[in-house]
Amino acid sequence: MTAIDEVKARLDIVDIVSNSVELRKAGKSYSGFCPFHHNARTPAFAVFPDTGTWRCFGECNEGGDIFSYVMKKEGWDFPTALKELAEQAGVELKPLTPKEQERYEEYDRLRDLLESAVSFFQRQLLTSPAGEKALNYLHERGLSDETIEDFGIGYAPDSWETATNHFKANGYTEADLIDAGMVSERESGGVYDRFRNRIVVPIRDQRSRMTGFGARTLDPEGLPKYLNSPQTEIFDKGKILFGLDKARKSIRTEDRVVIVEGYMGVLAPHQHGYANVVATMGTALTEDHLRLIKRFSRRIILAMDSDAAGTKATLRGLEVARQTLDREGEIRFDARGLLRQEGRLQADIRVSTLPPGMDPDDVINRDPAEWEAIIAGAKPIVVHVMETLAADRDIEDPKTKTEIAAQVMPLIEDIPSSIERDAYRQQLARLLRVDERSLVESRGSRKPSRRSYPAQRPPSFQTPQVITTSPLEAIYSREVHLLGILLRRPDLIYHIDRQLQEDSLTRVNRHDFQHTDHQVLFRLVQDSLHQGESEPLHFVLNHLSEAMMSLADDILAHTEKTDPFGKDVLEDILRALLRLRTKGINQQLDHLRYLQETAQDQGDTKAEEFQKSMAQYVTLLGRLHRAQNRYTNHSLTH
C-alpha cells in the first residue's frame, strides 16, 4: 500500500468535509451547502462515502476526492495536500526540501550526461576498429546482438582522453564529468577517462534511470578485472541491483527473484528467458537491496558461486574471523544478518550454489535445464549453513559434531517461528546423527539471543483471492486499469479521443478520474506526448515524487498482464472509460433527483434547474450506452 493509499484508507471524506460543511444524510450520500460559493436555499453539495468523492451540483459544478476537496478549500497543490493529510492520518512522508529539489535537478543533468555516454560507448563498439575485438569477446561469451543492444553494452576506447574530449565538445564541463563518475582526477591537475579498453555496461536503477557503468577489461593482464563507476550522488552500489528495471515484471509474475553477483551474471539468464535475475555490484547483499526487492516479491534466492558459499564465507556470516576476510571482491554471506532481515521483511530467503568455477552464464550456456535445477534446489539459509559446514568433514568425530552444532544452533534460535526452529533442530540432529534432545541440552543456561525483529508467523506467499464489491474499489480498479495501459502506451489517448468524438462525447480528460493522484498521473501521461526528452514512460517516472512513484509502481504491477499493443486494447480501454463515466452520471442523477424533490418541497426555483440538469445527464447517458454497445459488439481499427 502506498502512502497515498494509506491516507485514503485512514481518513473518511465525510469527516474531512464535515469540518467545514454541515452535512445531513440523504439516502446513500450526504448533502450540504457548497463551501465554494454562496447558496442559502438548496443544499446542492453532495458527499458520497461509498466512493470517497464529493460534487457540487450548483454554481461550481466541480467534484473529486478527499485530496481535491482540501486543495480547493485551502488553495493547496497536490504535494501540499498530501503532506497535510498524511500528517493528519499519521502517515509518514519524506517531502523534498528546496535544496533537495535543486539537487534532484542536478541529478537529471548527470543522468543526461550518462545517457549520452551510453550512445558514445555503443558507437565505439559497433563502428570503431578496436570495438570489433570487444564485440567478438561478447559473442564468445554467448551474448547475442539483440541482448547487447537491449542492455546498451558498449566499448570504452583505449585512450586517456577520447571520452573526455567528446563530452567537453558537447558542452559538459570537467566538474560534470567528475560528478557523473566518467573521469578520474590527476594529482597534477586535470582529468582522464576512467574507463579505457573495457566493455562497458550501463547501470540503471529500478526506474530505468542511468546511474553509472560497470566495465570489464579486455586486457588479460589488466587490473582491476571489473571496474564500476565510483560512488557518486546517483550511484551507490549498496542500493542498486543491476537489471532490476528489466526484471521487475518477471519478478512479480513469478513471485521470485534470483540474485547473482555481477552484471555479467544477469545478461545470459535474461537472454535465455530467465528475466527474474538481478545482480549486486561487487558488494554484499544489503538491507537496502532487500527492501528494494520486497516491493516486487518476498521470495528471494541467492545464486552464489561455490567459493563464496564456502566455509570461510559461512564463518563470516556467523560473525567469526571478520577481520581476516576483508577483501572487496569477496561476496560476504552474512547468514545471521540475512536471517534477521528475513524476519523483519517477512521474506523467504534461500541459497543455491553454482558448480565450482562456473558463473551463471557458464551454466546456462552449457545447459539451461541445469540452471533451472540449481534454482529449484535452493535451500533455506540455515540448511545451507549446516550443510556447508558439514561438507568434507568427519561427521563421526564428536568434536566436529560439537563445533557444527555450536555454530548452527544460534542461527536456529534467531528464527521467529517456533515451528521452523523445531524443524531445523530435527534436521540438524539427523545431519549430525545425534539425539535432538542433546542439541537442546547443549544450549545450557545460555540466554536467548535478543532479536531486533518481532516474532511473527512465517508469511504465506499464496495470494488470497479478493472479490472487489464496493463502488470505491470498482472505480479505483477501473482507473488503475486505464492508467496502467496509458502509462505504457500514451499514444492511445489520440485513438480514444477519435472514437469518443465520433460518438459526440468529450475527449478523455483528468475529470474522468475521481482520484486526484490519478488525475496528476494522467496529466503527466498527457505531458509525455508533448516532449522529446525521453521515452514517454521514462519521462513520467522521472517526474514523479517518491510517493507518486510508489503509486505508479503499483499501477504498473496491477496491469502488467495487459498487452498495450493487443488488438482489443482500444475496445478494452474504451469500455473501462465509459463505465467510469456511466457510474459517475448515475451517481449524480440519483442525487439530482433528491435535490429536485427537496427544492420542490421548499418551493425553491432551483427545482427547474435541477430538472434541466437531469435531462442533460439522461441524454448523455443515452450516448454512453450506445457507445458501449458499439464498442462491445464491433471491433475498432487503430
C-alpha positions as CSV (number, residue, x, y, z in Angstrom):
1,M,0.0,0.0,0.0
2,T,1.4,3.4,-1.0
3,A,1.4,6.4,1.3
4,I,-1.4,7.9,-0.8
5,D,-3.5,4.7,-0.4
6,E,-2.8,4.8,3.4
7,V,-4.1,8.3,3.7
8,K,-7.3,7.4,1.8
9,A,-7.7,4.3,3.9
10,R,-7.3,6.2,7.2
11,L,-9.3,9.3,6.5
12,D,-13.1,9.5,6.0
13,I,-14.1,12.1,3.4
14,V,-17.4,12.7,5.4
15,D,-15.3,13.6,8.5
16,I,-13.0,15.9,6.5
17,V,-15.8,17.7,4.8
18,S,-17.8,18.0,8.0
19,N,-15.1,20.2,9.4
20,S,-16.3,23.0,7.1
21,V,-19.7,21.9,5.9
22,E,-22.8,20.9,7.9
23,L,-23.9,17.6,6.3
24,R,-27.0,15.6,6.6
25,K,-27.8,12.1,5.4
26,A,-29.5,12.0,2.0
27,G,-30.0,8.3,1.1
28,K,-26.6,6.8,0.4
29,S,-25.0,10.2,0.3
30,Y,-24.7,13.3,2.4
31,S,-25.9,16.8,1.4
32,G,-25.0,20.3,2.5
33,F,-24.4,23.8,1.3
34,C,-21.3,24.2,-1.0
35,P,-18.4,25.9,0.8
36,F,-17.1,27.3,-2.5
37,H,-20.0,29.6,-3.5
38,H,-22.9,31.3,-1.8
39,N,-26.2,29.4,-1.7
40,A,-28.6,29.7,1.2
41,R,-31.6,27.7,-0.1
42,T,-30.9,24.3,-1.6
43,P,-28.0,22.1,-0.3
44,A,-26.5,21.3,-3.8
45,F,-23.3,19.9,-2.4
46,A,-23.0,16.1,-2.1
47,V,-20.6,13.7,-0.5
48,F,-20.6,10.1,-1.5
49,P,-18.9,8.0,1.2
50,D,-19.1,4.7,-0.8
51,T,-16.8,6.1,-3.4
52,G,-15.0,8.6,-1.3
53,T,-15.9,11.5,-3.5
54,W,-17.8,14.9,-3.5
55,R,-19.6,17.0,-6.0
56,C,-21.3,20.4,-6.3
57,F,-24.4,20.5,-8.4
58,G,-24.7,24.2,-8.2
59,E,-22.6,27.1,-9.5
60,C,-19.2,25.2,-9.0
61,N,-20.2,22.1,-10.9
62,E,-16.9,20.5,-9.7
63,G,-16.1,17.4,-7.8
64,G,-13.3,15.0,-6.8
65,D,-11.9,13.1,-3.9
66,I,-10.6,13.9,-0.4
67,F,-7.4,15.5,-1.9
68,S,-9.2,17.7,-4.4
69,Y,-11.5,18.9,-1.7
70,V,-8.8,20.2,0.6
71,M,-6.8,21.5,-2.4
72,K,-9.8,23.7,-3.4
73,K,-10.7,24.6,0.1
74,E,-7.2,25.6,1.2
75,G,-5.7,26.6,-2.1
76,W,-3.1,23.9,-1.9
77,D,-1.3,22.0,-4.7
78,F,-1.3,18.2,-4.6
79,P,2.0,17.7,-2.8
80,T,0.9,20.1,-0.1
81,A,-2.5,18.4,0.3
82,L,-0.7,15.0,0.5
83,K,1.6,16.4,3.2
84,E,-1.1,17.9,5.3
85,L,-3.5,14.9,5.1
86,A,-0.7,12.4,5.7
87,E,0.2,14.3,8.9
88,Q,-3.4,14.2,9.9
89,A,-3.6,10.4,9.1
90,G,-0.4,9.6,10.8
91,V,1.3,8.5,7.6
92,E,5.0,9.3,7.3
93,L,6.1,11.1,4.1
94,K,9.6,12.3,3.1
95,P,9.0,15.7,1.4
96,L,11.7,17.3,-0.7
97,T,13.3,20.5,0.7
98,P,14.3,23.3,-1.7
99,K,17.9,22.1,-1.5
100,E,16.8,18.6,-2.3
101,Q,14.8,19.8,-5.2
102,E,17.8,21.7,-6.6
103,R,19.9,18.6,-6.1
104,Y,17.4,16.4,-8.0
105,E,17.6,18.8,-10.9
106,E,21.3,18.4,-10.9
107,Y,20.9,14.7,-10.9
108,D,18.8,15.0,-14.1
109,R,21.8,16.7,-15.7
110,L,24.2,14.0,-14.6
111,R,21.8,11.3,-15.9
112,D,21.6,13.1,-19.3
113,L,25.4,13.0,-19.5
114,L,25.4,9.3,-18.7
115,E,22.7,8.7,-21.3
116,S,24.9,10.4,-23.8
117,A,27.8,8.2,-22.7
118,V,25.7,5.1,-23.4
119,S,25.3,6.2,-27.0
120,F,29.0,7.2,-27.3
121,F,30.2,3.8,-26.0
122,Q,27.7,1.9,-28.2
123,R,29.0,3.7,-31.3
124,Q,32.6,2.8,-30.3
125,L,31.6,-0.8,-30.0
126,L,29.8,-1.0,-33.3
127,T,31.8,1.3,-35.6
128,S,35.4,1.6,-34.4
129,P,38.1,-1.0,-35.4
130,A,39.0,-1.5,-31.7
131,G,35.4,-2.1,-30.9
132,E,35.3,-5.2,-33.1
133,K,37.6,-7.0,-30.7
134,A,35.2,-6.1,-27.9
135,L,32.2,-7.3,-29.9
136,N,33.9,-10.6,-30.7
137,Y,34.5,-11.1,-26.9
138,L,30.8,-10.5,-26.2
139,H,29.8,-13.0,-28.9
140,E,32.3,-15.5,-27.4
141,R,30.6,-15.1,-24.1
142,G,27.4,-16.2,-25.8
143,L,25.7,-12.8,-26.0
144,S,23.5,-12.1,-29.0
145,D,23.4,-8.8,-30.8
146,E,19.9,-8.3,-29.5
147,T,21.0,-8.7,-25.9
148,I,23.9,-6.3,-26.5
149,E,21.6,-3.7,-27.9
150,D,18.9,-4.3,-25.3
151,F,21.3,-3.7,-22.4
152,G,23.1,-0.9,-24.2
153,I,26.5,-2.5,-23.9
154,G,29.4,-0.6,-25.4
155,Y,33.2,-0.2,-25.6
156,A,35.4,2.4,-23.9
157,P,38.4,3.3,-26.2
158,D,41.9,2.5,-25.2
159,S,42.6,6.2,-24.7
160,W,43.2,8.6,-21.8
161,E,41.1,11.4,-23.2
162,T,38.8,10.4,-26.1
163,A,35.7,10.3,-24.0
164,T,36.7,13.5,-22.1
165,N,37.2,15.4,-25.3
166,H,34.0,14.2,-26.8
167,F,31.8,15.3,-23.8
168,K,33.6,18.6,-23.5
169,A,32.9,19.3,-27.1
170,N,29.2,18.6,-26.3
171,G,29.0,21.3,-23.6
172,Y,29.9,19.3,-20.5
173,T,32.4,20.6,-18.0
174,E,35.2,18.7,-16.1
175,A,33.0,19.1,-13.0
176,D,30.1,17.4,-14.7
177,L,32.3,14.5,-15.8
178,I,33.7,14.2,-12.3
179,D,30.3,14.3,-10.7
180,A,29.0,11.6,-13.1
181,G,32.0,9.4,-12.4
182,M,33.1,9.4,-16.0
183,V,36.7,10.6,-15.3
184,S,39.4,10.4,-12.7
185,E,41.4,13.4,-11.4
186,R,45.1,13.6,-11.8
187,E,47.2,14.7,-8.8
188,S,48.9,17.2,-11.0
189,G,45.6,18.6,-12.2
190,G,43.1,17.8,-15.0
191,V,41.2,14.6,-15.6
192,Y,41.5,11.5,-17.7
193,D,39.0,8.8,-18.9
194,R,38.1,6.4,-16.1
195,F,37.1,3.6,-18.5
196,R,39.7,2.6,-21.0
197,N,39.8,-0.5,-23.3
198,R,36.9,-2.0,-21.5
199,I,33.5,-3.5,-22.2
200,V,31.1,-1.0,-20.5
201,V,27.6,-1.9,-19.3
202,P,25.1,0.8,-18.3
203,I,23.8,0.5,-14.8
204,R,20.2,1.7,-14.3
205,D,18.1,2.0,-11.2
206,Q,14.7,0.3,-10.9
207,R,13.1,3.3,-12.7
208,S,15.4,2.7,-15.7
209,R,17.3,5.9,-14.9
210,M,21.1,5.9,-15.6
211,T,23.3,5.8,-12.5
212,G,26.7,4.7,-13.8
213,F,28.6,2.0,-15.6
214,G,30.2,-1.4,-14.9
215,A,33.3,-2.2,-17.0
216,R,35.3,-5.3,-17.7
217,T,38.9,-5.0,-19.0
218,L,39.8,-6.6,-22.4
219,D,43.5,-6.8,-21.4
220,P,44.3,-10.3,-19.9
221,E,46.8,-8.6,-17.6
222,G,44.5,-5.6,-16.9
223,L,43.6,-4.8,-13.3
224,P,41.1,-4.5,-11.9
225,K,39.3,-7.0,-13.9
226,Y,36.0,-5.3,-13.2
227,L,35.6,-1.6,-12.6
228,N,32.5,0.2,-11.5
229,S,31.6,3.9,-11.5
230,P,32.8,5.5,-8.3
231,Q,30.4,6.4,-5.6
232,T,28.5,9.5,-6.8
233,E,25.3,11.3,-5.9
234,I,23.4,9.0,-8.1
235,F,25.5,5.8,-8.0
236,D,25.6,3.8,-4.7
237,K,26.3,0.1,-5.3
238,G,24.9,-0.7,-1.9
239,K,21.5,0.5,-3.1
240,I,21.4,-0.6,-6.7
241,L,20.6,-4.0,-8.2
242,F,21.7,-4.4,-11.8
243,G,18.9,-5.5,-14.1
244,L,16.0,-4.7,-11.8
245,D,14.5,-2.3,-14.3
246,K,14.2,-5.2,-16.8
247,A,13.4,-7.8,-14.2
248,R,10.5,-6.2,-12.3
249,K,7.7,-7.6,-14.4
250,S,9.1,-11.1,-14.4
251,I,9.8,-11.0,-10.7
252,R,6.2,-10.0,-10.0
253,T,4.8,-12.6,-12.4
254,E,6.9,-15.5,-11.0
255,D,6.8,-14.1,-7.4
256,R,10.5,-14.9,-7.1
257,V,13.8,-13.1,-7.6
258,V,17.2,-14.6,-8.2
259,I,20.2,-12.5,-7.1
260,V,23.7,-13.2,-8.5
261,E,26.9,-11.3,-8.2
262,G,28.0,-9.0,-11.0
263,Y,26.2,-7.8,-14.1
264,M,27.7,-10.5,-16.4
265,G,25.7,-13.0,-14.4
266,V,22.5,-11.3,-15.4
267,L,22.9,-11.0,-19.2
268,A,22.9,-14.7,-20.1
269,P,19.8,-15.6,-17.9
270,H,17.8,-12.7,-19.5
271,Q,18.9,-13.8,-23.0
272,H,17.6,-17.3,-22.3
273,G,14.3,-16.1,-20.9
274,Y,15.1,-16.1,-17.1
275,A,14.3,-12.5,-16.7
276,N,13.8,-12.5,-12.9
277,V,17.6,-12.4,-12.3
278,V,19.3,-9.3,-10.8
279,A,22.8,-8.7,-9.5
280,T,24.7,-6.9,-6.7
281,M,27.5,-4.7,-7.9
282,G,30.5,-6.4,-6.3
283,T,29.3,-5.8,-2.8
284,A,27.5,-7.7,-0.1
285,L,23.7,-8.0,-0.2
286,T,22.5,-5.1,1.9
287,E,19.2,-4.4,3.7
288,D,18.7,-1.6,1.2
289,H,18.8,-4.2,-1.6
290,L,16.3,-6.4,0.2
291,R,13.9,-3.6,0.9
292,L,14.1,-2.6,-2.7
293,I,13.3,-6.2,-3.8
294,K,10.5,-6.8,-1.4
295,R,8.3,-4.3,-3.3
296,F,8.2,-6.9,-6.1
297,S,8.5,-10.2,-4.3
298,R,9.4,-11.6,-0.9
299,R,10.7,-14.9,-2.3
300,I,14.5,-14.4,-2.7
301,I,17.1,-16.8,-4.0
302,L,20.8,-16.1,-3.7
303,A,22.7,-17.9,-6.5
304,M,26.3,-18.0,-5.2
305,D,29.5,-19.4,-6.6
306,S,30.9,-22.3,-4.8
307,D,33.9,-20.4,-3.4
308,A,31.7,-17.6,-2.0
309,A,29.4,-20.2,-0.4
310,G,32.4,-22.0,1.2
311,T,33.3,-22.3,4.8
312,K,35.1,-19.0,5.2
313,A,32.2,-17.1,3.9
314,T,29.9,-19.0,6.1
315,L,32.0,-18.3,9.1
316,R,31.9,-14.6,8.1
317,G,28.1,-14.9,8.2
318,L,28.4,-16.3,11.7
319,E,30.3,-13.2,12.7
320,V,33.6,-15.1,13.1
321,A,37.0,-14.0,11.9
322,R,35.6,-10.9,10.1
323,Q,39.0,-9.1,10.4
324,T,40.7,-11.7,8.3
325,L,38.2,-11.6,5.4
326,D,38.0,-8.1,4.2
327,R,38.8,-8.4,0.5
328,E,36.5,-6.1,-1.5
329,G,35.9,-8.7,-4.2
330,E,34.7,-11.5,-2.0
331,I,30.9,-11.8,-1.6
332,R,30.0,-11.7,2.0
333,F,27.4,-14.2,3.0
334,D,26.1,-12.9,6.3
335,A,23.8,-15.7,7.5
336,R,22.8,-14.1,10.7
337,G,22.2,-10.8,9.0
338,L,20.1,-12.4,6.3
339,L,18.0,-14.3,8.9
340,R,17.3,-11.0,10.7
341,Q,16.4,-9.3,7.5
342,E,14.2,-12.3,6.5
343,G,12.4,-11.9,9.8
344,R,12.0,-8.1,9.6
345,L,10.9,-8.2,6.0
346,Q,8.7,-11.3,6.3
347,A,10.6,-12.8,3.4
348,D,11.7,-16.2,2.3
349,I,15.4,-16.1,1.5
350,R,17.1,-19.2,0.1
351,V,20.5,-20.0,-1.2
352,S,21.7,-22.1,-4.2
353,T,25.3,-22.9,-5.1
354,L,26.7,-22.9,-8.6
355,P,29.1,-25.6,-9.8
356,P,32.8,-25.0,-8.9
357,G,34.4,-22.4,-11.2
358,M,31.2,-21.6,-13.0
359,D,29.2,-18.3,-13.4
360,P,25.5,-18.2,-14.2
361,D,26.3,-17.6,-17.9
362,D,28.6,-20.7,-18.0
363,V,25.8,-22.8,-16.5
364,I,23.0,-21.5,-18.8
365,N,25.1,-21.7,-21.9
366,R,26.0,-25.3,-21.1
367,D,22.5,-26.4,-20.2
368,P,19.5,-24.1,-19.3
369,A,17.9,-27.1,-17.5
370,E,20.8,-27.2,-15.2
371,W,20.2,-23.6,-14.2
372,E,16.6,-24.4,-13.5
373,A,17.5,-27.3,-11.3
374,I,20.0,-25.2,-9.3
375,I,17.4,-22.5,-8.7
376,A,14.7,-25.1,-7.8
377,G,17.1,-26.7,-5.4
378,A,17.7,-23.5,-3.4
379,K,17.7,-24.2,0.4
380,P,16.8,-22.1,3.4
381,I,19.7,-20.2,4.9
382,V,20.0,-22.4,8.0
383,V,20.1,-25.6,5.9
384,H,22.7,-24.1,3.6
385,V,24.9,-23.2,6.5
386,M,24.7,-26.5,8.2
387,E,25.3,-28.5,5.0
388,T,28.2,-26.2,4.1
389,L,29.9,-26.6,7.5
390,A,29.4,-30.4,7.3
391,A,30.8,-30.7,3.8
392,D,34.1,-32.7,3.6
393,R,34.1,-33.0,7.4
394,D,34.2,-36.2,9.5
395,I,30.7,-36.1,10.9
396,E,31.5,-39.2,13.1
397,D,34.0,-37.1,15.1
398,P,32.3,-35.9,18.3
399,K,34.3,-32.6,18.3
400,T,33.2,-31.9,14.7
401,K,29.6,-32.5,15.8
402,T,30.0,-30.1,18.7
403,E,31.7,-27.5,16.6
404,I,29.0,-27.5,13.9
405,A,26.2,-27.5,16.5
406,A,27.7,-24.6,18.3
407,Q,27.7,-22.5,15.1
408,V,24.3,-23.6,13.7
409,M,22.2,-23.6,16.9
410,P,22.5,-19.8,17.4
411,L,21.1,-19.3,13.9
412,I,18.2,-21.6,14.7
413,E,17.5,-19.7,17.9
414,D,17.2,-16.5,16.0
415,I,14.3,-17.8,13.8
416,P,11.0,-16.2,14.9
417,S,8.8,-19.2,14.1
418,S,8.8,-22.0,16.7
419,I,7.7,-24.5,14.1
420,E,10.6,-23.7,11.9
421,R,13.0,-23.8,14.9
422,D,11.8,-27.3,15.8
423,A,12.1,-28.4,12.1
424,Y,15.6,-27.2,11.8
425,R,16.7,-28.7,15.1
426,Q,15.4,-32.1,13.8
427,Q,17.2,-31.6,10.5
428,L,20.5,-30.7,12.3
429,A,20.1,-33.7,14.6
430,R,19.7,-36.1,11.6
431,L,22.7,-34.5,9.8
432,L,24.9,-34.9,12.9
433,R,23.4,-38.2,13.8
434,V,22.7,-37.2,17.3
435,D,19.6,-37.1,19.5
436,E,17.7,-33.8,19.2
437,R,17.5,-33.6,23.0
438,S,21.3,-33.3,23.1
439,L,21.1,-30.2,20.9
440,V,18.5,-28.6,23.2
441,E,20.6,-29.5,26.3
442,S,23.8,-28.1,24.6
443,R,22.3,-24.7,24.9
444,G,22.7,-25.0,28.7
445,S,21.8,-21.9,30.5
446,R,22.7,-19.5,27.7
447,K,20.2,-16.7,27.5
448,P,18.2,-16.5,24.3
449,S,19.6,-14.0,21.8
450,R,17.9,-10.7,21.6
451,R,16.1,-10.3,18.3
452,S,15.9,-7.0,16.5
453,Y,12.6,-8.0,14.9
454,P,9.3,-9.1,16.3
455,A,8.4,-12.8,16.5
456,Q,5.8,-13.5,13.8
457,R,4.3,-16.3,11.9
458,P,6.2,-17.1,8.7
459,P,4.5,-15.4,5.9
460,S,2.3,-17.1,3.4
461,F,3.1,-16.5,-0.2
462,Q,-0.2,-17.6,-1.6
463,T,-2.0,-14.6,-2.8
464,P,-5.6,-14.6,-1.4
465,Q,-8.4,-14.1,-3.8
466,V,-10.1,-10.8,-3.2
467,I,-13.6,-10.1,-4.5
468,T,-14.0,-6.5,-5.3
469,T,-17.5,-5.5,-4.5
470,S,-17.6,-1.9,-3.2
471,P,-18.2,1.0,-5.6
472,L,-15.0,2.7,-4.4
473,E,-12.9,-0.5,-5.2
474,A,-14.7,-0.8,-8.6
475,I,-13.9,2.8,-9.6
476,Y,-10.4,2.6,-8.3
477,S,-9.8,-0.6,-10.2
478,R,-11.0,0.8,-13.5
479,E,-9.0,4.0,-13.1
480,V,-5.9,1.8,-12.4
481,H,-6.6,-0.3,-15.5
482,L,-6.9,2.8,-17.6
483,L,-3.7,4.4,-16.3
484,G,-1.7,1.2,-16.4
485,I,-2.3,0.9,-20.2
486,L,-1.8,4.6,-20.9
487,L,1.5,4.7,-18.9
488,R,2.8,2.0,-21.3
489,R,1.2,3.5,-24.4
490,P,0.3,7.2,-24.1
491,D,-0.4,7.5,-27.8
492,L,-3.7,5.6,-27.2
493,I,-5.1,8.9,-25.9
494,Y,-5.3,10.1,-29.6
495,H,-7.2,6.9,-30.6
496,I,-9.5,7.2,-27.6
497,D,-10.3,10.8,-28.4
498,R,-11.1,10.0,-32.0
499,Q,-13.6,7.3,-31.1
500,L,-15.2,9.5,-28.4
501,Q,-15.7,12.3,-30.8
502,E,-17.4,10.0,-33.3
503,D,-20.0,9.4,-30.6
504,S,-20.3,13.1,-29.7
505,L,-18.6,12.5,-26.4
506,T,-15.9,14.7,-24.8
507,R,-12.2,13.7,-25.0
508,V,-10.6,11.8,-22.2
509,N,-9.5,14.2,-19.5
510,R,-8.5,14.3,-15.9
511,H,-12.1,14.7,-14.8
512,D,-12.6,11.1,-15.9
513,F,-10.6,10.1,-12.8
514,Q,-12.2,10.7,-9.4
515,H,-8.9,10.1,-7.5
516,T,-6.7,13.2,-7.5
517,D,-3.5,11.3,-7.5
518,H,-4.7,9.5,-10.7
519,Q,-5.5,12.9,-12.2
520,V,-1.9,14.0,-11.5
521,L,-0.6,10.9,-13.1
522,F,-2.9,11.3,-16.2
523,R,-1.7,14.9,-16.7
524,L,1.9,13.6,-16.7
525,V,1.0,11.0,-19.3
526,Q,-0.5,13.8,-21.5
527,D,2.7,15.9,-21.0
528,S,4.8,12.9,-22.1
529,L,3.2,13.1,-25.5
530,H,4.4,16.7,-26.0
531,Q,8.1,16.4,-25.1
532,G,11.1,15.0,-26.9
533,E,13.4,14.4,-23.9
534,S,12.9,10.7,-23.5
535,E,10.5,7.7,-23.9
536,P,7.1,8.7,-22.5
537,L,7.1,6.2,-19.6
538,H,10.7,7.3,-18.6
539,F,9.5,10.9,-18.8
540,V,6.6,10.2,-16.4
541,L,8.7,8.2,-14.0
542,N,11.4,10.8,-13.9
543,H,8.9,13.5,-12.9
544,L,7.3,11.7,-10.0
545,S,7.8,12.2,-6.3
546,E,8.7,9.2,-4.1
547,A,5.0,8.8,-3.0
548,M,3.8,9.1,-6.6
549,M,6.5,6.7,-7.8
550,S,5.1,4.0,-5.4
551,L,1.6,4.6,-6.9
552,A,2.9,4.3,-10.4
553,D,4.7,1.0,-9.5
554,D,1.5,-0.4,-8.1
555,I,-0.5,0.6,-11.1
556,L,2.1,-0.9,-13.5
557,A,2.1,-4.1,-11.4
558,H,-1.7,-4.4,-11.5
559,T,-1.8,-4.1,-15.3
560,E,1.4,-6.0,-16.2
561,K,-0.5,-8.8,-17.9
562,T,-2.3,-6.5,-20.2
563,D,-0.7,-6.1,-23.6
564,P,-0.9,-2.4,-24.5
565,F,-0.5,-3.4,-28.2
566,G,-3.1,-6.1,-28.2
567,K,-5.7,-6.0,-31.0
568,D,-8.6,-5.5,-28.5
569,V,-6.8,-3.0,-26.2
570,L,-8.7,0.1,-27.6
571,E,-12.1,-1.6,-27.0
572,D,-11.0,-2.7,-23.6
573,I,-9.9,0.8,-22.5
574,L,-13.0,2.5,-24.0
575,R,-15.3,0.1,-22.1
576,A,-13.5,0.9,-18.9
577,L,-13.6,4.7,-19.5
578,L,-17.3,4.6,-20.5
579,R,-18.2,2.5,-17.4
580,L,-16.5,5.1,-15.3
581,R,-18.4,7.9,-16.9
582,T,-21.7,6.0,-16.6
583,K,-21.1,5.3,-13.0
584,G,-20.4,8.9,-12.3
585,I,-23.5,10.1,-14.2
586,N,-25.8,7.6,-12.5
587,Q,-24.5,8.7,-9.1
588,Q,-25.1,12.3,-10.0
589,L,-28.6,11.6,-11.3
590,D,-29.5,9.9,-8.0
591,H,-28.5,13.0,-6.1
592,L,-30.1,15.4,-8.5
593,R,-33.4,13.6,-8.0
594,Y,-33.0,14.1,-4.3
595,L,-32.2,17.8,-4.8
596,Q,-35.1,18.3,-7.1
597,E,-37.6,16.8,-4.6
598,T,-36.1,18.8,-1.8
599,A,-36.3,22.0,-3.8
600,Q,-39.9,21.3,-4.8
601,D,-40.9,20.7,-1.2
602,Q,-39.3,24.1,-0.3
603,G,-40.8,25.9,-3.2
604,D,-37.3,26.7,-4.5
605,T,-37.0,27.8,-8.1
606,K,-33.8,25.7,-8.3
607,A,-36.1,22.7,-8.9
608,E,-36.4,23.6,-12.6
609,E,-32.6,23.9,-12.9
610,F,-32.2,20.5,-11.4
611,Q,-34.8,19.1,-13.8
612,K,-32.9,20.6,-16.8
613,S,-29.6,19.2,-15.5
614,M,-31.2,15.8,-15.1
615,A,-32.5,15.9,-18.7
616,Q,-29.0,16.7,-20.0
617,Y,-27.5,13.9,-18.0
618,V,-30.1,11.5,-19.3
619,T,-29.2,12.5,-22.9
620,L,-25.5,12.0,-22.2
621,L,-26.3,8.6,-20.5
622,G,-28.0,7.5,-23.7
623,R,-25.0,8.4,-25.8
624,L,-22.7,6.5,-23.4
625,H,-25.0,3.4,-23.6
626,R,-25.0,3.5,-27.4
627,A,-21.2,3.8,-27.5
628,Q,-20.8,1.0,-25.0
629,N,-22.9,-1.3,-27.2
630,R,-20.9,-0.3,-30.3
631,Y,-17.5,-0.9,-28.6
632,T,-18.7,-4.2,-27.2
633,N,-20.2,-5.6,-30.5
634,H,-17.8,-4.2,-33.1
635,S,-14.0,-4.2,-33.5
636,L,-12.2,-0.9,-33.8
637,T,-9.2,-0.2,-36.0
638,H,-6.3,2.0,-34.9
